[in-house]
């Protein structure tokens, strides 16, 4: 019986090989022959971007019954007859181990933020204003100082309304909007909360003109904003230095001391300006000054003499500016001055008057001069 079974098996294998050989012959040849299947790199490979390989299961192949636990059908694929029908692949009846379903996530396990509370922070310029959409800087601190005497910062954010995940407890929150700011103590719990901070702030936009409304070049005009109150020494705390004209500065509501400087010498205007909450305050100051250009010449309208040291002195004898060069150009407040020019071993001078808004050239003639002192001549 054993030998008979072995012969039957051998005969069956030979029969299958014969059937497959006949099928390939009917289709036009074997591997590598014209009309037959092509190997990668052979001339018969299609040119539509395919590799020439076919998948194990094409679109027309039989599909496994979804009810099977292992994903494959129990019965082998049907084998058609030999009457011109396309042969089907003969697959062994192999049983694979079953595939378990994926394990669902454990919803009872808390997320990483499960022990934290959610706090939403928003800020407004005034009590009834809309929330500020952008430009805010949020900083969250613990209320107790560390060994250095500083409050530890635990979180920060930029933009508008922000959401923080924090451990339940008490915190100090600071919201900054430009130079405006407010601090508030908050309490974080495990339940989501929302806190609103009112900045009580406004905007300040500064500019300056000359007498008669003439514009001042922006590169020669700067503003500094100080606290309105002086300390024990009479000094004011500087809040914002070097502010360009036309810039909107955000400040808490209140009165500020503004210093406008035209040029770099003595054309300075001081004024107190009040910023209203929720409003943009525009302030324009008037400078009574002019651009003066001094030169030492041998005759009226002549060329400027190089290597000249200049000093500009007020009527009371105070030196307001010193310069070296053929030209001495500066902005001066209106008033009377004396231009002193020293060239080589001689000193020349001329009195002149600055008229607000009238730029002038001041020529000092090098015809009558006084000898420079030994100390001045060696400087």
FIPA-652792 format. One record per residue: residue in one letter; z, y, x of N, C-alpha, C, O in turn. Coordinates in pm, whole numbers, plus 50000, padded with zeros to 5 digits. Layout:
<recs>
AZYXZYXZYXZYX
...
</recs>
This chain:
<recs>
X500004987950083500005000050000500005012450086499315022150054
X500775012450195500835024050283499485026850344499065038450348
X498765016350392497455018450453496455023450351495625032150380
X496545017950229495615022450124495795037150094494815044350075
X497065041950091497325056250064496805064950175496265075750149
X496955060450302496455068450414494955069550410494405080250436
X494235058150376492785058750369492345068150257491375075550272
X493065067750143492695076750032492845091350073492005099750040
X493925094150147494125108150191493035112550287492525123750277
X492665103650382491615107050479490295109250409489555118450443
X489995100850310488755102250234488735115350158487695122050149
X489895119150103489945131750029489685143750117488985153050077
X490255143650240490025154650332488565155550372488015166550381
X487945144050398486525144050435485675149350323484725156750346
X486025145450198485265150150082485355165250067484345171850040
X486565170950086486715185550077485885192450182485235202550154
X485885186950308485095193050415483625192750383482915202350413
X483155181750321481735180750286481375190950179480325197250188
X482235192650080481945202349972481845216350028480935223849992
X482775220150116482755233650172481555235750261480995246750264
X481135225450332479935226650417478705228850334477875237250368
X478575221450223477425223350135477425237250073476375243350056
X478615242150039478675255449977478215266150073477475275150034
X478655265450197478215275350296476715274450320476055284650342
X476185262550316474735260850338473955267150225472915273350248
X474475265650098473775271749985473785286949993472865293349943
X474815292750056474905307450062474095313050178474005325250188
X473525305350261472615310750362473065308550503472535315250591
X473975300050531474315297050669475775298250695476555301450606
X476165295650819477555295950860477905308850925477175318750913
X479035309050996479515321151063478535325451170478065317351250
X478255338151169477395343651273475935342451243475125348351315
X475515334951139474105333651107473695344451009474535349650936
X472395347851006471925357950909472235353550768471995342050731
X472775362750691473115359850552474485354150536474995353650424
X475125349750644476445343950634477515354250660477225366150672
X478795349550668479915358550694479815363750835479405356550926
X480205376450856480105382950986481475384951045482445387550973
X481565383851178482785386551251482775401151293481705406851315
X483965407551304484035421651344483245423851471483385416651570
X482405433951465481595437351581480195431951573479345436151652
X479885422351478478525417151463477665427251392478175435851320
X476335426251410475435435951345475505435651195475135445451130
X475955424651135475955423750989477135430150923477265428950801
X478005437050995479175443150934478735454750848477925462850893
X479255456050723478855467250635479205480450700480095481050784
X478515491150661478685504350725479415514150638479415526050670
X480055509950527480735519250439482165521750482482965525950399
X482525519350607483865522150654484785510350642485975511550671
X484285498650600485125486850587485125479150717484205480550797
X486145471050739486245463550863485465450550860485265444450965
X485025446150743484325433350733485245422050693484775411350657
X486575424250699487525414150656487785415350506487835426450452
X487945404350440488285404350298489745401050283490275393350363
X490385406350186491785402750164491905388550115490955382650065
X493105383150131493335369450090493125367849941492505358149896
X493645377549862493455377349717492665389649678493165400849691
X491395387649630490585398849584490915402149441491825396549380
X490135411649389490385416149251490105405349150490695405149042
X489175395649186488805385349090489615372649106489425363149030
X490525372349204491325360249223492355358749112492695368249042
X492825346449097493835343748994495125350749029495465352049146
X495875355248928497125362448945498275353548903498185346348803
X499365354048978500515345648947501175350048819501145361848782
X501775340548752502505343448630503765351448664504575346748744
X503955363148606505155371048640506445363848610507475367548665
X506425353548524507665346748489508145337648600509295333148596
X507295334548699507715325848808508725332948895508555344648928
X509775325848932510835332149010510385335349150510835345249208
X509475327049207509075329349344507835337949355507395340849466
X507255342049245506105350949248504785343849266503755350549277
X504735330649269503485323149285503365313149170504395308749119
X502145309349126501975299449018502325285549067502195282449186
X502775277248975503135263549011501905255049036501915246749126
X500825256948957499635248648968498665254649068498605266849079
X497885246349145496875251749237495755258149160495595255849040
X494965266349230493835272849166492835262449121492655252249188
X492165264949006491195255448952489995254549045489565264449103
X489455242249058488295240149145487075238149057487035228448982
X486075246949062484885245348978484025233849029484225228749139
X483045229948946482155219148983481155223249088481285233949149
X480145214649110479185217049217477875222449164476945224549243
X477735224749033476455228548976476125243249002475955250848906
X476035247549127475675261349160476815271049145476635283049163
X478015265949110479135274949090479765278349224479715270549319
X480375290349230481005294849355482255286549381483085284949292
X482375281249500483575273149529484795281949539484725293549580
X485905276349501487165283749509487945279049630487775267749675
X488785287649681489605284049796490605273449754491175274049645
X490815263849841491755253149814493045256349887493065256750010
X494095258549815495375262449873496365251149856496365244249754
X497195249349955498235238949938499275243349837499515255349820
X499865233849772500905236549672502225238449746502985228949766
X502485250949786503655254049867504665261449782504315270649709
X505905257549792506995264149721507765272749818508305267749917
X507825285949790508565295149875509915298049813510075296949691
X510895301549894512215305049836512125317049746511315325949770
X512935317549644512915328549549513355341749611514105341849709
X512865353149554513195366549602514165372949504513875374149385
X515295376949554516305383049467515895397249429515175403749505
X516335401949315516115415949277516925425149368517945421049424
X516455437849383517185447249468518555450149407518735449949285
X519505452849495520865455549449520955470049405520655479049484
X521365472649281521475486649236522595494049308523555487949355
X522465507449315523495515549380524785515149300524775514849177
X525885515049372527195514849309527555528849262527945537249344
X527425531549136527655544949084529125548749085529455560549068
X530015539049104531425542149104531895547749239532995553049248
X531055546549343531425551849474531165566749477530035570849449
X532135575249510531895589749512530955593649624530925587149728
X530185604349602529305609749705530135616349813531355616949805
X529405621449919530105627650032530885640049989531875643750051
X530415646349881531085658449832532015655449716532415664549644
X532375642649697533205639149583534585645249588535195647549484
X535095647949709536425653649722536395668849732537435674949755
X535225674949717535095689449731534915695949594534495689449497
X535225708649589534995716349468533805725549486533505729949597
X533135728549376531945737149381532295751149331532855752649222
X531955761249410532205775049374530915782949387530265782449492
X530535790049284529335798449285529755813049296530575817749217
X529205820149393529585834049420528395843149395527285840549440
X528645853849322527635864049297528265877749312529485879249301
X527425887849339527935901349362527095911449286525905909249262
X527735922649249527075933549178527465946749242528525947949304
X526585956649227526915969949279527995976649196528905982949249
X527885975249063528885980848972529285970148871528725959248868
X530245973348790530815963648697529785958048601529775946048575
X528905966548548527955962348446526535960848500525595959348422
X526355961148631525025960148690524595945648699525405936448684
X523295943648725522775930148745523245924948880523595932548970
X523225911648891523625905849019522595909149127521405910449100
X523075910549250522215914049363521415901749402522015891349433
X520075902449403519275890349425519125886449571518865874749600
X519275895849664519045892749806519745903349892520195913649842
X519815900350022520385909950116521885908650137522465916250214
X522515899050069523955897250083524265887950200523475879150234
X525405890050261525945880950362527325876550314528235884750299
X527475863450292528725857850243529485851450358528905844450442
X530795853850362531665847250460532935842750388533575850550316
X533295830250408534475824450344535495821250453535175814350550
X536715826250436537775824450535538975817350471539215818250351
X539705810350555541015805450513541995817250516541875826050601
X542955817450426543835829150415544885830050525545515840550540
X545085819550602546115819550705545485820950842544545813850876
X546015830450922545465832951056545795821451150546795814451132
X544925819551250545165809251350546025814651463546625825251451
X546065807251575546915811151687546465824351749547275831351810
X545165827751736544645840251792544815852051697544405863251729
X545405849651581545585860351484544355863251401544305873551333
X543365854451405542135856451329542085846551214542655835651220
X541395850551107541205841650993540065832051022538965836651053
X540275818951015539185809451042538115810250934538405809550814
X536855811650977535735811650882535275797350860534995790150956
X535205793250734534865779450702533445778050647532905766950646
X532835788950601531475788050546530855801950545531545812050543
X529535802150545528795814850537527425812150476526945800850476
X526815822650424525485821450363524855835250355525555845350361
X523525835550342522795848050327521865847050207521395836250172
X521605858550146520715858950031521375865449912522045875749925
X521195859549795521815864649674522975855949632523885853249710
X522935851449507523985842449457523965829449537522905823649559
X525145825049582525245813249668526265803449613527235807349546
X526035790649641526915779849597527545773449720526845770249816
X528875771549716529595765649828530325753049781530825752449669
X530375743049869531165731049847532375731849941532215730850063
X533575733649886534765735949965535895726849918535925722349803
X536815724350008538005716949969538835725249872538925737449889
X539435719249774540265726949681541355734449756541985729149848
X541565746949716542575755149781542255769849766541365773549688
X542955778249839542815792849832541995797649952542145792750064
X541125807449926540255812950030540115828050011540405833449904
X539665834650118539275848750112537765849450131537225844050228
X537075856050038535625857350042535265871850068535775880950003
X534375873950167533875887350196532375887650172531635879350225
X531935897250091530515899250064530095912450127530665922950097
X529095911950215528565923850282527155926550234526325917550227
X526905939150199525585943550154525255955950235525605967150196
X524565953950348524405964950442525765968450500526455959650552
X526145981350492527465985550536528485985650423529655989150443
X528045981750305528975980550193529555966550192528885956950227
X530815965450152531445952350150532685952050062533265962450031
X533065940050023534255938249943534845924449974534105915050005
X536155923349966536855910749992537645906849868538255915349802
X537645893949836538345889049718538955875449748538355867149816
X540165873149697540815860149710540355851249594540365855449478
X539965839049626539505829649523540275816549537540885813849640
X540235808749431540855795449431539805785249393539145786649290
X539635775049476538655764449453539375752349397540385747849451
X538855746949287539375734749226538275724249224537145726849267
X538595712349174537585701949167536575704549056535505698449054
X536895713348965535955717048860535075728548907535575737648973
X533785728448877532895739348918533375752648862533765753448745
X533335763148944533755776448903532725786648947531845783849029
X532835798648891531945809748925532795822248944533605825748859
X532585829149057533325841349087532345852849106531275851149164
X532735864549056531905876449066532625887049147533805889749124
X531935893249243532495903749325531755916749298530525916949301
X532485927349272531895940649246532055948849373533175951449417
X530935953049430530955960349557531335974949542531875980949635
X531055980849426531275995149406530576002949517531206010649590
X529256000949528528476006549639527226013349588526816011749473
X526626021049678525376028049649524546029249776524876023249878
X523476036949769522586038649884522506053249925522686062249843
X522216055450054522086068950109520796069650189520566061550280
X519946079350155518676081450223518666095650279518826105250204
X518476096850411518616109750479517286114450536516426106550575
X517146127950539515956134250598516336148550637517396153550599
X515456155150713515696168850757514386176150772513356169950800
X514406189150755513236197750769513636210150850514816212650874
X512606217650891512826230450956512806241550852512476239250736
X513166253350894513136264750803511726266450746510736265650820
X511646268550617510356269750551509816256350504508706255650451
X510586245750522510156232550474509256225050568508666214950528
X509106229350692508256222350788508866208850824510076207550843
X507996198950834508456185650867508856184651014508296191551099
X509816176151041510266173551178509726159951220509856150351143
X509136158751338508666145451383509816135351379510906137951428
X509546123851320510606113951299511166108651431512326104551435
X510366108651539510866103351664511836112951734512456109251834
X511976125051683512896134751742514096137551651514876146751676
X514226129451544515276131851447516096119251427515556108451403
X517416120551437518326109351418519566113751342519946125451346
X520196104051273521416106751197522516097151241522246085751281
X523736101851233524916093551255525856095651137526066106951093
X526416084651087527286085250969528706081851013528966071451073
X529626090950980531036089451019531906088650894531486092150783
X533126083850916534126084250810534476098850782534466107150872
X534776101750657535066115650621536436120150669536706132150678
X537316110750699538676114150741538816113250893538266104250956
X539556122450949539806122751093541116115551124542026115051041
X541196109951244542446103351285543416113551345543196125651333
X544456108851408545486117851462544946126751573545476137651596
X543906122251641543316130251750542206139451701541606146651781
X541936139151570540876147451517539496141051521538506147351483
X539416128551566538146121451574537866113951444538786109651374
X536586112551413536156104851295535606091351341534956090351445
X535866081251264535356067951297533856067251271533386070751162
X533106062851371531656061551357531346048851276531796037951311
X530586050551168530236039251082528866033751118528706021751140
X527866042451124526506038151158525886048551252525786060251214
X525476044751373524796054151462523266052851452522746042851402
X522576063051500521126062351524520346057651401519586047951409
X520526064351289519816061051165518516069151160518526081351175
X517406062351139516106069051131515956076150997516516071750897
X515196087250993514976094150864514226085150766513346077550804
X514596086250638513946078350534514496064450518514046057150429
X515446060450600516046047150588517136047150481517976056150477
X517116037050395518136035750292519316027850352519156016450394
X520466034150354521676027950408522596024550291522886033050207
X523056011950285523966007650178525396010150221525836005450326
X526126017450139527506021250171528376019650047527886020349934
X529656017650070530596018249958530656032449905530466042049980
X530916033749777530996047049717532076055249786533146050149819
X531776068049808532736076749875532026088049947530806089349938
X532796096050018532266107550092532176104150240533086098050297
X531066108150301530816105250442530436118050517529856127250459
X530756118250644530406129550731529126125650807529116116150884
X528046133250782526736130050839526376140550944526476152550920
X525936135751061525516144551170524026142251192523586131051221
X523236153051177521796152451200521476159251332521886170651355
X520756152251419520416157551551518916158351566518206148351551
X518426170451595516996172851620516856175051770517376184851824
X516146166151836516066166751981517306160752044517986152351985
X517596165352169518726159552242519686170052297520556166852378
X519536182652254520366193252315521426197952216522496191852206
X521136208452145522186214452060521746217251918522446224351846
X520606211951875520146213851737520826203251650520276192551626
X522026206351604522856196851532523336203151401523806214551398
X523196195451292523676199851161524686189551111524416177551113
X525856194151066526896185451012527086188350863527056199850821
X527276177950787527476179750643528236167850587528166156850641
X528956170150477529656159650404528836156050281528476164750202
X528536143250265527676138450156528416127350081529026118550143
X528366127749949529036117749867528026107449817526946110949769
X528396094749829527586083649779528186078849649529366075549642
X527356078449544527796074049412527526059149394526526053949442
X528426052549325528316038249301527106035049215526906041149109
X526306025649259525136021349183523976030849187523006028849113
X524026041249270522956051149275522456052949418523176050049514
X521226057649430520656061149559520756076249577520146083949501
X521516080549676521696094749704520716098749814520746093149923
X519866108449786518906113549885519356127549928519526136449845
X519536129350058520016142050111519066146750222518686139050310
X518706159550215517836165650316518536178050370518946186850294
X518686178750502519326190150566518256198850632517146194250657
X518616211350660517666220950720518146224650859519276229150879
X517266222650956517566226351094516976240151124515836243151089
X517766248251189517296261251237517166260451388518066264251463
X516016255351428515766252851571514256253251596513466254651503
X513896252151723512476252351761512306245151894513246243451972
X511046240951918510686234452043510296245052145509376252852121
X510976245252258510726255052363510236247852488510776237552528
X509166253552551508616248052675508616259052781507996269452764
X509326256652891509476266552999508696262353121508606250553154
X508106272453190507376269753313507456281853405507516293253360
X507456279153534507496289553637506066292153683505386282953729
X505626304553672504236308153707504236320153800505196327853804
X503146321753875503006333253964502396345153892502526356553937
X501726342653780501156353253697501126348553554501186336453528
X501026357653461501036354153319499856344953288498716347953323
X500146334053225499106324353192498686315553307497726307853296
X499396316353420499026308553537499526294053530500146289853432
X499206286653638499606272653645501106271653673501686279853744
X501706261453616503136259153638503376254253780502606246353834
X504426258953838504776255253974505646242653969506646241953898
X505226232754047505946220054047507246221054126507516231054191
X508036210354117509296209354191510236221054161510806227154251
X510366223954032511246234853989512446228953916512306220353830
X513636233753953514866229553885515216239753779515266251753806
X515466234953656515696243853542517136242353490517716231553489
X517656253753446518936254153375518786263853259518246274753274
X519286259453140519256268153022520696271452988521526262652969
X520966284452980522336289452963522406297552835521496305352805
X523476295652759523686303452637524156317652673524416320752789
X524236326052572524696339852595526116340552645526496350352709
X526926330352618528316330052665528446323652803529546322452857
X527306319552860527336313952995527446298753002527566293353111
X527396291952890527476277252891526086271152917525096275252856
X526036261553007524776254653036524566243852928525406235052909
X523446244752861523156235052755522166224352798522106213652737
X521396226952902520406217152946519976219953088519826231453128
X519776209353165519226210253300518086200353313518096189553255
X517076204453392515876196353403515196199453535515436209953595
X514336190253581513566192253703512116188653673511836177953619
X511196197553710509776194953691509016207753670509616218453660
X507706206653664506876218553642507126224453504507076236553486
X507396215753405507656220153269509056215453228509486204553267
X509736223453150511016219853090510876221652940510886232952891
X510736210352867510536210952723511766205452653512266194752688
X512256212952552513466208852481513546215752346512926226152325
X514326209952254514586215952124515906223452133516916217752175
X515896236152094517096244552099517376250651963516456254351890
X518646251551930519026258551807518736273451823518696278751934
X518526280151707518186294251715519316301951784520496298751771
X518906312351857519876320251933519236325952058518026324752078
X520046332152143519586338452267520026330052386521166325452393
X519106328152481519356319852598518786326752723518046336552716
X519166321052837518606325152965518066312853036518766302853054
X516786313853076516166303053151516276306353300515836317053343
X516846297453377517016299253521516166288853593516336276853572
X515236293653680514366284753755514656286253904514706297353956
X514846275053972515086275254116513966267554184513756255754155
X513266274254273512156267954346512286271654494512356283354531
X512306261454575512536263054718513876270154739514926264954701
X513836281954800515096288854831515306301454748516076310254786
X514606302254633514756314254551515026310354406514656299454360
X515676319654334516046317454194515396328254109515416340054144
X514816324053995514166333153902514776330853764515226319753734
X514796341153682515406339753549514706348553448514006358153481
X514936344853319514376352853209515186349953084515536338453057
X515476360453007516136358852878515096356452770513996361952775
X515446348352672514506345852561515326342752436516506339552442
X514636343752322515286341552192514556330352118513326330152114
X515316321252060514756310351981514786314451834515836317651779
X513616314151771513486317051628513266303851555512406295951595
X514036301351450513976288651378512556285551330511916293751264
X512086273751363510776269151318509616274551397508466271451364
X509836282751501508736288451579508766282651720509586286651803
X507876273251746507786267251879507136277151976506176283851940
X507646278152100507166288052195507076282352336507726272352370
X506246288952418506216286852562506916298652627506626310152596
X507816295752718508556306252789508096305952934508346296253005
X507426316752979506956317653116507916326153199508276337253160
X508326320753311509196327953405508336331453526507816322653594
X508206344753552507356349253663508086347653796509246351453811
X507366341953891507926339854025507566351554115507126349554229
X507756363854065507446375854145508706382654195508736387954307
X509706382654116510966388754155512056378254144512316372954036
X512676375254254513726365154253514816368454351514686377454434
X515866361354339516996362954429517096350854520516776339654480
X517556353154641517726341654730518786332354676519806336654624
X518516319454689519486309454645520616308654747520386310354867
X521816306054700522946304254790522736291754873521976282954832
X523386290554990523216278355072523496265554995522816255555014
X524506265954908524816253854832523696250554736523326238954724
X523146260654666522066258454571520786254254642520026246054589
X520536259654759519296256554831519266242054877518186236354891
X520436236054902520486222254949520566212054836520476200054863
X520736216354712520816206954600519446200754571519316192554480
</recs>
